[in-house]
Amino acid sequence: MIAVDALGPSGEYRTRTREVITDMAGQPVAELSMVPSLYVSRSIGAQRAAGPLAPNRRDAALAEAAEIFTDTEIGGQGFDQYVDAVSRVAGLPVAVARSSAHGVAEAVRRAMDAVVPARPAGAALHWHDERTRQGSAVWVRRGDVLAVHASGNSPGVHGAWAQALALGYRVAIRPSRREPFTGHRLINALRTAGFRPEDALYLPTDHVGAAEIVSAADLSVVYGGQDIVDKYAGDPTVMVNGPGRSKILITAEHDWRDYLDIVVESIGGHGGMACTNTTAVLFEGDPRPLAEAIAARLAQITPLPITDERAVLPVQPLDAARRVGEYLAARAQGATALLGADQVVADLGDGSAALRPAVHLLQRADVGKLNTELAFPCVWIAPWSRADGVVPLRYSLVITAITSDGELIDALVAEPTVSNVYSGRHPTSYAAPHIPHDGFLADFLMRTKGIIRD
């Protein structure tokens, strides 16, 4: 059993209340210490009193933490052991878990570089900048403490909040019970590299404690479904990372066959579990040949145990996988199943099941079905016409538009509910530090103040 203790302002804290974390087959893997809400509020109070770490120390410590994260034994676990635990508990294929964990290290290493594109060109980083003598903007934090309710679908969610540390925030992480290991390993690495205990806290807690983290912090980043999006919609101190509902649009002047590799990668890459994986493909014309080609490609994927290096499909406990299949069958009423809900559950014989890809063909661009996002390769294919416009494409994290129509790109870029627009041969899963995810995190963390001095 792996002991995953809370990491408070005074160091490790093993609580009396602990939760057993099991793998996809129901086998115990770890014990997670659960802290009460009073501990949460006191710990965040200590963060607030600490003040920010000096900027030069932040940069050096982030770079060193990235190396420690991948190269050093932490809490009795080497990197490979940590990746194995993540894979088993989160249901991620081991190769996907490893790649995502390396991505976390790279994001930590480049955290300061990642915030630079978000800084307004006319804003200085400090009031001592010579520009302020003539009058200038200064880029400053909106608060002192950032809370993060991390999701458990991938280690990668822990790469982003390192940017808050780079900007001088103190950060309090409430990990997901589905994947508690990455946050714990990363915060230990940060502390070893030179960040103070107050700079980054690891606070596993129940729903009462989770609410206290949001209440006690100045700003919060929260991951969740549409219910979480709706809950915090009116709170300017909370940034919600909700469903992605990413889509691909191919217009008639392009031959979809030339882009099939991009489409399939967008649907199935990273196990189909990311918010940037494609949920729907729309085609200007008859979409059936495209849908059949997608289904033929995805049907070639062999369900394998997540410990197999060749595995690409996510795994869930068998009963949970069956519930996913039942939900999909209900949502797919009226659609033509090319790879239907009846074949999604691939029993692996150990109490777990891989989730095979699902492909459904729609007669029209039904927005309700197009926005049904599930955490495995599940895609809806529909016809699109110019009369449909951007309506079926709204509420999308990423749109890859394979089109020569500049006015259509203009409309997508102008659409407030579309976060990112990729034009041409780019999978919806493409990411880079200089490209916003759902806006730059620093847009949320920082503001400008006007300053002039003698």
C-alpha positions as CSV (number, residue, x, y, z in Angstrom):
1,M,0.0,0.0,0.0
2,I,1.3,3.4,-1.0
3,A,0.9,6.0,1.7
4,V,-0.3,9.3,0.2
5,D,-0.2,11.8,3.0
6,A,-1.4,15.4,3.1
7,L,1.3,18.0,2.7
8,G,0.6,21.0,4.9
9,P,2.5,24.1,5.9
10,S,4.3,22.1,8.6
11,G,5.2,19.2,6.4
12,E,3.6,15.7,5.9
13,Y,0.4,15.0,7.8
14,R,-1.0,11.5,8.1
15,T,-4.5,11.7,9.3
16,R,-6.7,9.2,11.2
17,T,-9.2,9.4,8.4
18,R,-7.8,7.6,5.4
19,E,-9.3,6.4,2.2
20,V,-8.3,3.3,0.3
21,I,-7.6,3.9,-3.4
22,T,-8.1,0.9,-5.6
23,D,-7.1,0.1,-9.1
24,M,-9.5,-0.7,-12.0
25,A,-9.7,-4.3,-10.9
26,G,-10.7,-3.3,-7.3
27,Q,-7.3,-4.1,-5.8
28,P,-6.1,-1.7,-3.0
29,V,-3.2,0.4,-4.2
30,A,-2.9,3.3,-1.8
31,E,-4.1,5.0,1.4
32,L,-5.0,8.7,1.0
33,S,-5.0,10.9,4.1
34,M,-8.1,13.0,4.2
35,V,-7.9,16.4,6.0
36,P,-10.8,18.2,7.7
37,S,-12.1,21.6,6.6
38,L,-10.5,23.3,9.7
39,Y,-7.1,22.1,8.7
40,V,-7.8,23.4,5.2
41,S,-8.6,26.9,6.4
42,R,-5.7,27.1,8.8
43,S,-3.3,25.9,6.1
44,I,-4.4,28.4,3.6
45,G,-4.2,31.1,6.3
46,A,-0.5,30.1,6.7
47,Q,0.0,30.5,2.9
48,R,-1.5,33.9,2.9
49,A,0.8,35.0,5.8
50,A,3.9,33.7,4.0
51,G,4.2,36.2,1.1
52,P,5.6,35.3,-2.3
53,L,8.9,33.6,-2.8
54,A,11.5,35.8,-4.5
55,P,11.2,35.7,-8.4
56,N,14.8,34.4,-9.0
57,R,14.3,31.6,-6.5
58,R,11.0,30.6,-8.2
59,D,12.6,30.2,-11.7
60,A,15.5,28.1,-10.4
61,A,13.3,25.9,-8.2
62,L,10.8,25.2,-11.0
63,A,13.6,24.0,-13.3
64,E,15.1,21.8,-10.6
65,A,11.7,20.4,-9.6
66,A,11.0,19.2,-13.1
67,E,14.2,17.2,-13.0
68,I,13.4,15.8,-9.5
69,F,9.9,14.8,-10.7
70,T,11.2,12.5,-13.4
71,D,14.7,11.5,-12.1
72,T,14.4,11.0,-8.4
73,E,12.8,8.5,-6.0
74,I,10.1,10.4,-4.1
75,G,8.2,8.8,-1.2
76,G,9.8,5.4,-1.9
77,Q,8.7,5.5,-5.5
78,G,10.8,5.9,-8.6
79,F,9.3,7.5,-11.7
80,D,8.4,4.1,-13.3
81,Q,6.6,2.9,-10.1
82,Y,4.7,6.2,-9.9
83,V,3.6,5.9,-13.6
84,D,2.5,2.3,-12.9
85,A,0.4,3.5,-10.0
86,V,-1.2,6.3,-12.0
87,S,-2.0,3.9,-14.9
88,R,-3.6,1.3,-12.6
89,V,-5.7,3.7,-10.6
90,A,-6.8,6.2,-13.3
91,G,-7.3,3.5,-16.0
92,L,-4.9,5.1,-18.4
93,P,-2.8,3.0,-20.7
94,V,0.7,2.9,-19.2
95,A,2.3,4.5,-22.2
96,V,-0.3,7.4,-22.1
97,A,0.3,7.9,-18.4
98,R,4.1,8.0,-18.9
99,S,3.8,10.5,-21.8
100,S,1.4,12.7,-19.8
101,A,3.7,12.6,-16.7
102,H,6.7,13.7,-18.8
103,G,4.4,16.5,-20.1
104,V,3.9,17.6,-16.5
105,A,7.7,17.9,-16.0
106,E,8.1,19.9,-19.2
107,A,5.3,22.2,-18.2
108,V,6.9,22.9,-14.8
109,R,10.2,23.4,-16.5
110,R,8.7,26.0,-18.9
111,A,6.2,27.5,-16.5
112,M,7.7,31.1,-16.6
113,D,8.0,30.9,-20.4
114,A,4.4,29.9,-20.6
115,V,3.1,33.0,-18.8
116,V,5.1,35.4,-21.0
117,P,2.7,35.4,-24.0
118,A,-0.2,36.3,-21.7
119,R,1.5,39.5,-20.4
120,P,0.2,42.7,-22.1
121,A,2.9,44.2,-24.3
122,G,2.5,47.6,-22.6
123,A,2.7,46.2,-19.0
124,A,5.9,46.0,-16.9
125,L,6.5,43.2,-14.5
126,H,7.5,45.5,-11.6
127,W,7.0,49.1,-10.6
128,H,10.8,49.6,-10.6
129,D,10.7,49.3,-14.5
130,E,12.0,52.5,-16.0
131,R,8.8,52.8,-18.1
132,T,6.8,53.6,-15.1
133,R,8.6,57.0,-14.8
134,Q,6.6,58.1,-17.9
135,G,3.5,56.2,-16.9
136,S,2.9,52.6,-17.6
137,A,0.8,49.5,-16.7
138,V,2.2,47.0,-14.2
139,W,1.1,43.3,-14.4
140,V,0.1,42.2,-10.9
141,R,-1.5,39.2,-9.2
142,R,-5.2,39.3,-8.5
143,G,-4.6,37.6,-5.1
144,D,-2.2,35.6,-3.1
145,V,-3.6,32.0,-2.9
146,L,-4.9,29.9,-5.8
147,A,-6.9,26.7,-5.0
148,V,-7.0,23.9,-7.6
149,H,-9.6,21.2,-7.6
150,A,-7.7,18.8,-9.8
151,S,-9.4,16.2,-12.1
152,G,-8.2,12.6,-12.2
153,N,-8.4,11.8,-15.9
154,S,-4.8,12.5,-16.6
155,P,-1.6,13.7,-14.9
156,G,-1.4,16.5,-17.4
157,V,-3.8,18.7,-15.4
158,H,-1.0,19.3,-12.9
159,G,1.2,21.0,-15.4
160,A,-0.8,24.2,-15.6
161,W,-0.9,25.4,-12.0
162,A,2.9,25.6,-11.9
163,Q,2.4,28.9,-13.8
164,A,0.8,30.3,-10.7
165,L,3.9,29.5,-8.7
166,A,6.0,31.2,-11.3
167,L,3.9,34.3,-10.8
168,G,4.3,34.3,-7.0
169,Y,1.0,32.7,-6.0
170,R,0.9,30.1,-3.2
171,V,-1.1,27.1,-4.4
172,A,-3.4,24.7,-2.6
173,I,-4.2,21.4,-4.4
174,R,-7.2,19.3,-3.7
175,P,-6.4,16.1,-5.6
176,S,-8.8,13.7,-7.2
177,R,-9.2,10.4,-5.5
178,R,-9.2,8.9,-9.0
179,E,-5.5,10.0,-9.4
180,P,-3.9,11.3,-6.3
181,F,-0.3,10.5,-7.1
182,T,0.8,13.3,-9.5
183,G,0.0,16.2,-7.3
184,H,1.7,14.5,-4.3
185,R,4.8,13.7,-6.3
186,L,5.0,17.2,-7.9
187,I,4.6,19.1,-4.6
188,N,7.3,16.9,-3.0
189,A,9.6,17.7,-5.9
190,L,8.8,21.4,-5.6
191,R,9.6,21.4,-1.9
192,T,12.9,19.5,-2.5
193,A,13.8,22.0,-5.2
194,G,13.5,25.0,-2.9
195,F,9.9,26.0,-2.6
196,R,8.7,26.5,1.0
197,P,6.0,24.3,2.4
198,E,3.6,27.2,2.4
199,D,4.1,27.7,-1.4
200,A,2.3,24.5,-2.4
201,L,-0.1,22.4,-0.3
202,Y,-1.6,19.0,-1.0
203,L,-5.0,18.8,0.7
204,P,-7.0,15.7,0.0
205,T,-10.4,16.3,1.6
206,D,-14.1,15.6,1.3
207,H,-16.8,17.8,-0.2
208,V,-17.0,20.1,2.8
209,G,-13.3,20.6,2.8
210,A,-13.4,21.2,-1.0
211,A,-15.9,24.0,-0.5
212,E,-13.6,25.4,2.2
213,I,-10.6,25.5,-0.2
214,V,-12.6,27.6,-2.7
215,S,-13.9,29.8,0.0
216,A,-10.5,30.4,1.7
217,A,-8.5,31.0,-1.4
218,D,-8.5,34.2,-3.4
219,L,-9.0,32.4,-6.8
220,S,-9.8,28.9,-7.7
221,V,-9.4,26.6,-10.7
222,V,-12.0,23.8,-10.8
223,Y,-12.4,20.9,-13.1
224,G,-15.8,19.1,-13.7
225,G,-18.8,18.5,-15.8
226,Q,-21.6,20.8,-16.9
227,D,-23.0,20.8,-13.4
228,I,-19.8,22.4,-12.1
229,V,-19.7,24.9,-15.0
230,D,-23.3,25.9,-14.0
231,K,-22.5,26.0,-10.3
232,Y,-19.7,28.6,-10.7
233,A,-20.9,30.4,-13.8
234,G,-21.5,33.6,-11.8
235,D,-18.4,33.6,-9.7
236,P,-15.5,35.7,-11.1
237,T,-13.1,34.2,-8.6
238,V,-13.5,30.7,-10.1
239,M,-12.1,29.5,-13.4
240,V,-13.9,26.3,-14.5
241,N,-12.4,23.7,-16.9
242,G,-15.5,21.9,-18.0
243,P,-16.3,19.6,-21.0
244,G,-14.3,20.2,-24.1
245,R,-16.8,19.1,-26.8
246,S,-14.1,19.6,-29.4
247,K,-15.1,19.2,-33.0
248,I,-13.8,18.9,-36.6
249,L,-15.5,20.6,-39.6
250,I,-14.6,19.6,-43.1
251,T,-16.2,21.6,-46.0
252,A,-17.0,20.3,-49.4
253,E,-14.0,21.6,-51.3
254,H,-11.7,19.3,-49.3
255,D,-11.3,15.6,-49.7
256,W,-11.7,14.1,-46.3
257,R,-9.5,11.2,-47.2
258,D,-6.5,13.5,-47.1
259,Y,-7.3,14.3,-43.5
260,L,-8.4,10.9,-42.1
261,D,-5.2,10.5,-40.1
262,I,-5.7,13.8,-38.4
263,V,-9.4,13.0,-37.7
264,V,-8.6,9.6,-36.2
265,E,-5.7,11.0,-34.0
266,S,-8.0,13.7,-32.8
267,I,-10.6,11.2,-31.7
268,G,-8.4,8.5,-30.2
269,G,-5.1,10.1,-29.1
270,H,-4.3,10.0,-25.4
271,G,-7.0,7.3,-25.0
272,G,-9.8,9.7,-26.0
273,M,-9.9,10.9,-22.4
274,A,-8.8,14.5,-22.9
275,C,-11.1,17.5,-23.3
276,T,-9.3,18.3,-26.5
277,N,-10.2,14.9,-28.1
278,T,-12.7,15.2,-30.9
279,T,-16.3,14.6,-29.8
280,A,-18.0,15.3,-33.2
281,V,-17.0,15.5,-36.9
282,L,-19.2,17.5,-39.3
283,F,-18.9,17.2,-43.0
284,E,-20.4,19.3,-45.8
285,G,-21.9,16.6,-47.9
286,D,-22.8,12.9,-47.3
287,P,-21.0,12.0,-44.1
288,R,-21.5,8.2,-44.3
289,P,-18.3,7.3,-46.3
290,L,-16.3,9.4,-43.8
291,A,-18.1,7.8,-40.8
292,E,-17.5,4.3,-42.2
293,A,-13.8,5.1,-42.8
294,I,-13.4,6.4,-39.2
295,A,-15.2,3.4,-37.8
296,A,-13.0,1.0,-39.8
297,R,-9.8,2.6,-38.5
298,L,-11.0,2.7,-34.9
299,A,-12.3,-0.9,-35.0
300,Q,-8.7,-2.0,-35.6
301,I,-7.7,-1.0,-32.0
302,T,-7.3,-4.1,-29.8
303,P,-8.4,-3.9,-26.2
304,L,-5.5,-4.6,-24.0
305,P,-4.7,-4.5,-20.3
306,I,-3.4,-1.0,-19.4
307,T,-0.1,-2.5,-18.3
308,D,0.6,-3.5,-21.9
309,E,2.8,-0.9,-23.6
310,R,0.7,-1.3,-26.8
311,A,-2.5,-0.4,-25.0
312,V,-4.3,2.7,-26.2
313,L,-7.8,2.4,-24.8
314,P,-8.8,3.5,-21.3
315,V,-10.0,1.0,-18.7
316,Q,-12.7,1.2,-16.0
317,P,-14.1,-1.2,-13.4
318,L,-16.4,-3.6,-15.2
319,D,-19.6,-2.4,-13.6
320,A,-18.7,1.2,-14.4
321,A,-17.9,0.4,-18.0
322,R,-21.2,-1.3,-18.4
323,R,-22.9,1.9,-17.0
324,V,-21.0,3.9,-19.6
325,G,-22.3,1.6,-22.3
326,E,-25.9,1.9,-21.1
327,Y,-25.7,5.7,-21.0
328,L,-24.3,5.8,-24.5
329,A,-27.1,3.5,-25.8
330,A,-29.7,5.8,-24.3
331,R,-28.0,8.9,-25.8
332,A,-27.6,7.3,-29.2
333,Q,-31.3,6.6,-29.7
334,G,-32.1,7.6,-33.3
335,A,-28.5,7.5,-34.5
336,T,-27.0,4.9,-36.8
337,A,-24.4,2.9,-34.8
338,L,-21.3,2.0,-36.8
339,L,-19.5,1.0,-33.7
340,G,-22.3,1.0,-31.1
341,A,-22.8,0.8,-27.4
342,D,-23.3,-3.0,-27.5
343,Q,-19.6,-3.5,-28.3
344,V,-18.0,-0.8,-26.2
345,V,-17.3,-2.9,-23.1
346,A,-14.3,-5.3,-23.6
347,D,-14.2,-7.4,-20.4
348,L,-10.5,-8.0,-19.6
349,G,-11.3,-10.9,-17.2
350,D,-9.9,-9.3,-14.0
351,G,-12.9,-7.2,-13.0
352,S,-12.0,-4.4,-15.4
353,A,-12.9,-3.6,-18.9
354,A,-11.4,-1.6,-21.7
355,L,-13.7,0.9,-23.6
356,R,-13.7,0.2,-27.3
357,P,-14.3,3.2,-29.6
358,A,-17.9,4.2,-30.5
359,V,-18.9,5.8,-33.8
360,H,-22.5,7.0,-34.5
361,L,-23.8,8.6,-37.7
362,L,-26.5,11.3,-37.4
363,Q,-29.0,12.4,-40.0
364,R,-28.6,16.0,-39.0
365,A,-26.4,18.2,-36.8
366,D,-28.2,17.4,-33.6
367,V,-26.5,19.7,-31.0
368,G,-27.5,17.5,-28.1
369,K,-25.8,14.5,-29.4
370,L,-22.9,16.3,-30.9
371,N,-22.0,17.7,-27.5
372,T,-22.3,14.3,-25.7
373,E,-18.7,13.8,-24.5
374,L,-17.5,10.6,-22.9
375,A,-14.0,9.7,-21.6
376,F,-13.0,7.3,-24.3
377,P,-12.9,7.4,-28.1
378,C,-16.6,8.2,-28.8
379,V,-17.5,10.3,-31.8
380,W,-20.6,11.6,-33.5
381,I,-20.6,12.2,-37.3
382,A,-23.1,14.5,-38.9
383,P,-23.8,16.4,-42.1
384,W,-23.3,20.2,-42.1
385,S,-24.5,22.9,-44.4
386,R,-23.8,26.6,-44.8
387,A,-27.3,27.2,-43.5
388,D,-26.3,25.5,-40.2
389,G,-23.6,28.1,-39.8
390,V,-21.7,28.0,-36.5
391,V,-24.7,26.9,-34.4
392,P,-23.7,23.2,-34.2
393,L,-20.1,24.2,-33.5
394,R,-20.8,26.3,-30.4
395,Y,-19.6,25.5,-26.9
396,S,-16.4,23.9,-28.2
397,L,-13.0,24.0,-26.6
398,V,-11.3,23.5,-30.0
399,I,-12.6,23.6,-33.6
400,T,-10.4,22.2,-36.3
401,A,-11.8,23.8,-39.5
402,I,-10.6,22.1,-42.7
403,T,-11.9,24.7,-45.1
404,S,-10.8,27.4,-47.6
405,D,-13.7,29.7,-46.5
406,G,-12.1,32.6,-44.7
407,E,-15.4,34.0,-43.7
408,L,-16.3,30.8,-41.9
409,I,-13.0,31.0,-40.0
410,D,-13.9,34.6,-39.2
411,A,-17.2,33.5,-37.8
412,L,-15.6,30.8,-35.7
413,V,-13.0,33.1,-34.3
414,A,-15.7,35.6,-33.4
415,E,-18.0,33.0,-31.8
416,P,-17.7,33.6,-28.0
417,T,-18.4,30.0,-27.0
418,V,-15.5,28.6,-29.1
419,S,-12.2,28.8,-27.3
420,N,-9.7,27.8,-30.0
421,V,-9.8,27.6,-33.8
422,Y,-7.3,25.5,-35.7
423,S,-7.4,25.9,-39.5
424,G,-6.2,23.1,-41.6
425,R,-4.1,20.0,-40.8
426,H,-4.0,20.3,-37.0
427,P,-5.6,17.8,-34.6
428,T,-7.9,19.2,-32.0
429,S,-5.5,17.7,-29.4
430,Y,-2.6,19.9,-30.5
431,A,-1.1,22.0,-27.6
432,A,1.8,24.3,-27.1
433,P,2.8,26.7,-24.3
434,H,2.3,29.8,-26.5
435,I,-1.3,28.7,-27.5
436,P,-4.0,29.3,-24.9
437,H,-5.9,26.2,-23.7
438,D,-9.1,27.9,-22.6
439,G,-7.6,31.3,-22.5
440,F,-4.2,31.7,-20.8
441,L,-4.3,30.8,-17.1
442,A,-2.4,34.1,-16.5
443,D,-5.4,36.0,-18.0
444,F,-7.3,34.8,-14.9
445,L,-4.5,35.1,-12.4
446,M,-3.2,38.6,-13.3
447,R,-4.5,42.1,-13.9
448,T,-2.9,45.4,-14.9
449,K,-2.6,48.5,-12.7
450,G,-1.6,52.0,-13.9
451,I,1.4,53.5,-12.3
452,I,3.5,56.7,-12.8
453,R,6.4,57.8,-10.6
454,D,9.1,60.4,-10.4
